[in-house]
Amino acid sequence: MLHDFFDIISREEFESLLLSFAPTSIEIKSISDAYGLVLGEDIFSPEDLPPANRSCMDGYAVHARDVFGATEGNPAYLEQCAQLRVDEAPDFTLKHGDCAAIPTGGTLPDGADAVVMVEHTQELGSGTIEVRKSSTPGEHTMLKGEDAAKGENIYKAGHTVRFQDVGLLAALGIGSVKAHIKPRVGIISTGDELVEIEVPPRAGTIRDVNSHTLRCLVSKAGGIPANYGIVRDDLNKLKTTLAKAIAENDLVLLSGGSSVGMRDLTVRAIESMEDSEILAHGVAISPGKPTILGKVGSKPVLGLPGQVTSVQVVMLSIVMPFIRHLMGQKDSFACLDRPILLAELERNTPSRQGREDYVRVILKQRKGKIPLAEPVYGKSGLLRTMIKADGLMIIPADMEGSYAGEQIQVWLI
């Protein structure tokens, strides 16, 4: 069936269709390989961390009430009863009026509820310690289970593992986790006009830019990219390459061939696959309207615009969050991990109501004020608007633009 018109749907409707695809399978991964992956199960702490009350400083373990109100002019005096090692588990209870020398990380004896830093003390001889600073219960201590209590749900399924999370898992003796595997993403560039980057272009040809930028953005989102080269405007060749990419990947991206016209082979290639369906042919965003969503079996296929700026905006706004969804990330389209900066819009910026506009902006720093955001205009076939831009301003579909002087959120890219 030939598609000679767009059937445009909103970005929200497009996202809803994307969210209907199931995340990748779950495997057991060593924590050495878990960074950036998304957990496929809840994780509960197998023990208390710290396993006992510990000192945060070199100093003396004390009863806080014994040194309450102590100052340089009115010090408190305690008797040292022990010199603790960092690897020692004290087997005594600290009495009132006594203190115990303790190193950073050392375990507090029973009865001690604070640590006085060694800088605020003075040894007077015969075991007497002068304390020149008041202390409060819990001061300079790490309490048992303060990082994690035994049985506590420390991470929920759908959480993306960060470097600090790897540290906590290691501290708890958790050497492996169940996590979603990284989705494999096939990339196909289409068009008679495309040539490889090492080929000098002639009239009517351009170098293949999109397969290289898509590869970068897929990797940044957490996917594993695989390039399938340039496919000319030949339906049979495209069908063969598409079938191979679908068989070997969890998601396939076709760049080019998604605009209306005689050369629109993407839809026909998708529809030629067994158990296939076109779910959307057009999304109400700019740039990036001619974006196709299809599925073959249970696998998604996205036909992306051929224009270099359009495809990059679609990747940033739709495809990268979708890859994170396939990795199991909860609320991936909420884009809570986007770096956002508040800025002041430099001039009036119109928009067409009914579509979501992604306006490229340059940020101009100002001393003592939030930056000025200058819109960057240009054709979607030019790279310069994305090259010059520091970020994107998103104008919602229900607005007709934004006015100069407004405070806006700039998504840094």
N, C-alpha and C positions, 0 to 999 in steps of 0.2 A: 504494500500500500504506500503510495507517495504522499508525503506531507508537504503541502505547499503553503502552509500558514502556521503561525505560532498559536499554541493553546496555552496562554500565559497563566501561571498561578502565582500566588503570593509566596514570599520567602518562607513565611510560617507554614504554608501548606507543603512547600517543597521540603522543608526540614522534617515535617511530620512523616512524609514518605520515606525519607532517609532513615529516620528512627525506627522504621518498621523492619529494617534489616538487623539480623541477630549479630552480636559481637563474635569475635573469633573464639576458638576453643581455648581451654585452660590446661596449662601444663605446670609441672613442678619445676621451679627455677631456683638455682642457687642465689643467695643474696648478692653474690659477686656479679651476677648478671641481671639482677632485678631492677636496677636503677632505670627509671623512666617507664617501667611496665605498670600495668593496672592490676590491682589485686582481684582475684576471682573468688575470694572467700574472706570472711571476717577472721581477724587474728586476735587471740586472747593471750594475755601475758601468762607464761608458765610459772612465774615466780615474782617475788617482790624485787623492785629495783629502786634504790639500793636495797641490798638484802638486810641491812641494819643501819641504825643511825650513824652518820659519818661526819667527820670534820671537813669544812671547806677551806680551812686555813691552818697554818702552823700556829700553835698557841697552847692554851690550857683548857681542858674540859672542866666545866664548873657547874655548880648550881647557880642559876641566874640570880636568885634572890640573895645569894651570899655576896654579890658584887653590885647590888642595886644602889645607884647613887654615887658610885665610886668616881672620883675625879683626881686630877694631878695634885690638887690641894688637899683632897680628902680621900686618900686611897684606901682600898680594902686589902686585908692581909690573909692569905691562905697558906696551907701547908701542902707541899707537893708530896703525893703518896705513891706516884708511879710515873715511869717514863715509857710510854706506849710506842710500839713499832707499828708501821703501816700495815703489816701483815698479821697483826696480833688481834685475837678476839679476847677482850678483857674478861676475866673470870671473877671480878669483884664488883661490889656496889659502892659508888662514890658517896662518901659521907659529907654532911654539911661541914663547911670549914676546910675541906680538902679540895685539891685540884690535881689533875693528871696532865703532864706534858703530852701533847698529841701532834702528829704530823698531818699535813693535808691528806685526806683520804682515809685517815685512821678511824677505827671503830670506837664510838663513844662507850664508856662503861655505863652500866645501869645506874640510874640516878642523875647522871649529867644531862642537862637540857640546853647547854649553850657552850660556845667556845669564845674565849677572849684571845684576840690576836696577840702574838708574842711582842709586837711593837708597843703594846700598851701595858707591858709588864716589866718588872725588874726583879732579878734574883738577888736576895739579900743574904744568902748563905744559910747553912743549917736547914735547908729545905723550905724556907719561907719565901713566898712569892708576893711581891707588891703589885696590886692591880690598880691601874690608874684610869680605867674607863668603865662606865656602867655597861651592863649587858642585859638583854631581854631573852626570854625563852625562845629557842629556835635560831638564835642569831649565829651566823657562820656555821650552820649545820645543814646536812642533807638528811631528811627523815626517811625512815624505812618505808619503801613503797611510794615515795614522793614522785619519782619518774613514772613508775608503773606498779600497780598493785596486782598481786596474784589473782588471776581470773578476770582482770579488767579487759574489756573490749578496746584494745588500743588502736586498731585500724578496721575500717569497714570495707567490704567488697566494693570495688569501684574507685578506691583511693589510688592515686598515682604515687608510686614509690619515689621519694626524694632522697638526696644524699643523707639528710639528717635521720630519715627513717631507717636507712641501712645501718646507721650507727646504733639506733635503739634496738633493732633486731639482733645485731651482733652482741650487744650488751646483755640481751636476754637469752643468748645461746640459741637463737632461731636461725638455723643455717640455710633454710630453704622455705619458699612460699609458693602458693598456687597463684599463678598470674595468667592473664590472657596473652597469647602469643602476638607478636607484631604482625599486622596484616601485610600481606604481599600485594603490591600495587603495580599492575602492568600499565605501561605508558606507550601509546601509539600516536605518532604524528602523521597527519594525513594532508595531502594536497600535491597537485602536479607542480606547484610553484616552489616547493621546498627542495633545498639541497643541503648536504652535510656542511658542517661549519668550516671544513678545510677547503671547500670548493669555492673559487671566486664566483660571486653572483654575476649574472648577466641580466639584460632587460627581461622582465617577467619572472625572475626568480628571486628568492630570499633565503637566507640561511635559516636552518631549523633552530629557533630560539627556545620554543616552548618545552621540548623534551628535556632540556637541560635545567630550566628553571623549575619545572614540575618535579624533577628528580630531587632538587634541593628542598623544596617545600614538603614533599612526601616524607623525606628523611627527618625534617624538622618536626613534623607532626608525630613521628614515631613509627611510620611505616617503612617497609623494605621495598624500594623502587626497583623496577626492572624495565629497561627500555627495549622496545620491539622495533625500533628504527622508523624510517619514513615509508609510508605506504601511499602510492600514487592513487589518483582518482579512478580506481579499478575495483568494481564491486566484488568480484571473485577473489582478488588478492586481499582486499580488506576483510572479507568473510573468513578467509583462511587464517589470517593473522589474528583476528579477533577471537576465533575459536581456540587458537593456541593460548592466547593471553588469558582467556576465561578459565581454561583448564588448569593453568599454572598459578593463578592468583586469586586473591579474595575480593579484589576490586580492580576494575579496568577503567582507565582514563583515555579517551580519544580526544586529541587536540585538533581542531579544525573540522570542517564539514558539518558544523552544527547550525549554520545560518540557512535561511530560506533560499532556495534557488535550485538550478539544474544540477549543481554539484553536491547536493545534500545526499551523501551516501550513508552517513552514520545511522540514521533511522532504519534504512533498508537493511543495512548489515546486521543491526541488532535484531530486527524482526525476522531475519532469515534463520536465526538460531532456533534450535528446538527448545520448546517451553520458554518462550521469550515474551516480553510485554514492554511497551513504552508507557511509562508512568507519568511523564511530564515532558513537554516540549516547549520550554520557555519559562523563565522565572522573572518576577517583577523587581529586578535590581538593575542598577546602572553604575558602571558598565557590567555586562555579563548576561544580558537578557537571553540570548540564544543558547541556553544551557539545557541539555537533554538528560533525562534520567530514565534508564531502562533497567530491566533485570533479565537475566538468563538463568533459569532455575532459581536458586536462592542467592545468586551473586549479582551485585549492583554493577551497572555500566553507566559511566557518565560521559556524555559528549560535551566537551568544553569549547568555548569560542576559540577561533584561531587568532584573533587579535591579541597582541602580546600583553597589553595592559589589562584587557578584559579577563584573560585567563588567569592572570596573577591575582586580581581582585576576587574572582570566583574561588580560587584556591584558598585565599586567606579567609574569606567570609563563610564559605560553605564546605569546601572539600576537606580542609584541615580539621575542622571540628568533627566532620563525619568520620575521618580516619580515627580520631580519638574515641568516637563512639564505638567504632568497630573494635577498638582495643579494650572496651569495657568501661571507659570513663563515664561516670554519672554526670548528667547535666552538661555534656560537652558543648552544646550549642549556647549555653549561658555565657561561655567564653570568659569565665571568671579569672582565667590566667592571662588575659590580655593586659599588657602594660598600658595604662591610661594616664594622660596628662591633661590638666585643666588649662585652657587657653582662652584668649579673647579673639573673636573673629574680626579680621581686619576690614572686610567689606561685605556688602550684601551678597548672598549666594543663593540664586534661585534654584528651584527643583521642580520636577513635574510630579504633581500629586498622583498617588496610585502606584508609585514605585519607590523603592528604597535606594537612595543615592549614596555612593561611596566617593566622597570628594577628597582628592589628594591635597595635602596642605604642607607648606613650609613653615616651620616654627622660628620666629624671630625673638631672641632672648632680650629681656629688658630688665635693667637693674631695679630691684625693689618691686617689680610687677610680674604678673603672670605673662607668659610669652604671647606674642601676637601670632595668629594663625592666618597665613596668606594662602588662599586657594590656588591650586595649580591646574590650569585648564589645558587641554590638548586632545588630539584625536586618539582613539583607543588603539590605533595601529602604531603609535609612537611609544618608545620606551621612556622618553624624557620625563613624563609626568611621574612615573614611579621612581625613576632615578633621583629626581630632585626632591621628592616628597620625604618628609620626616614621619608622616603618619596619615591617617584617614579620619575624616569627619563623616559621620553617618547621619544623613537626613532621613528621618522616618517617612514611610509611604504616605502618612496622613498629613504631611506638611508640604507647603509650597516653597519652602526655603528657610534661610536663617538670615538675621539682620546683623549688620556691622555693630560691634560693641557687645554682642551676646557672649556670655561665657559658654564655651562648648567643651565637650570631651573629645580629645584627640587620641586615637588608637595608634600608638607608636609601632612602626614597622621596620 
